[in-house]
Amino acid sequence: GNNCKAQAYAAAHMLKTKGVEIFAYGIGKNINVNELNTISSSPNSAHVRMLPDFNSLATAAHALIDKCNPNMTPTSYQRDCKCDIMLVFDGSGSVPTSSWSTVK
């Protein structure tokens, strides 16, 4: 509901004031782009991505790691990666409870 949105917006704002760069990904259809724009860092054009499905998330994550670490090789990801990636899923029901272990 609106309380969850307000909490998400407040948390994103707090992180941005501490210098955290936030990328927001919308996965699937019927994504509220305005919400992603509010959560993400500026400019939105560089921080908001729309993905067709969860299968494309791995490719997007690797692209993000490459952007954060342009000189890294695939074999040094675990050792030298200089970015933390956190996934947050909304309560829309697009990911059924039975799939949570797979997704995480």
MARVOFI-756221 format. One line per 8 residues: for each residue x, y, z of C-alpha. Coordinates in Angstrom, 2 decimals. Layout:
MARVOFI-756221
X/Y/Z; ...
END
This chain:
MARVOFI-756221
0.00/0.00/0.00; 0.90/3.66/0.28; 2.73/3.10/3.58; 5.07/0.59/1.91; 5.75/3.03/-0.93; 6.49/5.83/1.54; 8.90/3.59/3.44; 10.65/2.55/0.23
10.94/6.16/-0.95; 12.29/7.26/2.46; 14.84/4.43/2.53; 16.00/5.23/-1.01; 16.30/8.92/-0.17; 18.37/8.15/2.94; 20.71/5.89/0.96; 21.13/8.50/-1.79
22.03/11.18/0.79; 24.81/8.83/1.97; 26.19/8.58/-1.56; 24.74/5.20/-2.50; 24.04/4.87/-6.21; 20.69/3.11/-6.74; 19.70/1.27/-9.90; 16.07/0.19/-10.25
14.92/-2.65/-12.50; 11.33/-3.29/-13.50; 10.73/-6.88/-14.50; 7.75/-7.95/-16.58; 4.69/-5.99/-17.59; 2.63/-3.33/-15.83; 5.61/-1.75/-14.08; 5.11/1.65/-12.47
8.05/3.52/-13.98; 7.36/6.57/-11.79; 8.04/4.46/-8.70; 11.33/3.21/-10.17; 12.31/6.77/-11.07; 11.59/7.91/-7.50; 13.69/5.14/-5.97; 16.65/5.29/-8.38
19.55/7.70/-8.49; 19.68/10.48/-11.07; 19.68/10.59/-13.97; 16.87/8.07/-14.35; 17.96/7.31/-17.91; 21.16/5.75/-16.54; 19.66/4.12/-13.45; 16.30/2.64/-14.47
16.01/-0.43/-16.70; 13.01/-2.39/-17.87; 13.53/-6.14/-18.29; 11.14/-8.55/-20.02; 11.47/-11.37/-17.48; 13.53/-12.75/-14.59; 15.71/-14.75/-16.99; 17.18/-11.46/-18.23
18.12/-10.38/-14.70; 21.44/-12.28/-14.68; 22.58/-10.53/-17.86; 21.53/-7.16/-16.44; 23.39/-7.87/-13.18; 26.59/-8.71/-15.07; 26.24/-5.51/-17.10; 25.88/-3.54/-13.86
28.97/-5.19/-12.37; 30.89/-4.38/-15.56; 29.75/-0.76/-15.33; 30.91/-0.50/-11.70; 34.20/-2.29/-12.43; 35.21/-1.65/-16.05; 38.62/-3.36/-15.79; 37.42/-6.54/-14.09
37.60/-9.94/-15.75; 34.82/-12.52/-15.27; 37.16/-14.69/-13.18; 37.80/-11.88/-10.68; 34.12/-11.00/-9.95; 33.99/-12.64/-6.51; 37.41/-11.42/-5.44; 37.56/-7.85/-6.75
33.97/-6.63/-7.27; 33.48/-3.11/-5.92; 29.72/-2.99/-5.73; 27.06/-4.51/-3.55; 23.93/-5.70/-5.28; 20.71/-6.17/-3.37; 17.47/-7.40/-4.87; 14.16/-6.22/-3.47
10.92/-7.74/-4.68; 7.62/-6.00/-4.29; 4.43/-7.60/-3.11; 2.74/-7.68/-6.48; 2.55/-11.45/-6.59; 4.67/-11.68/-9.74; 6.97/-14.09/-7.90; 5.00/-16.87/-6.21
6.02/-17.97/-2.71; 7.01/-21.36/-4.11; 9.76/-19.67/-6.19; 11.38/-17.59/-3.42; 14.18/-20.09/-2.80; 14.97/-20.23/-6.50; 14.96/-16.45/-6.93; 17.14/-15.67/-3.92
END
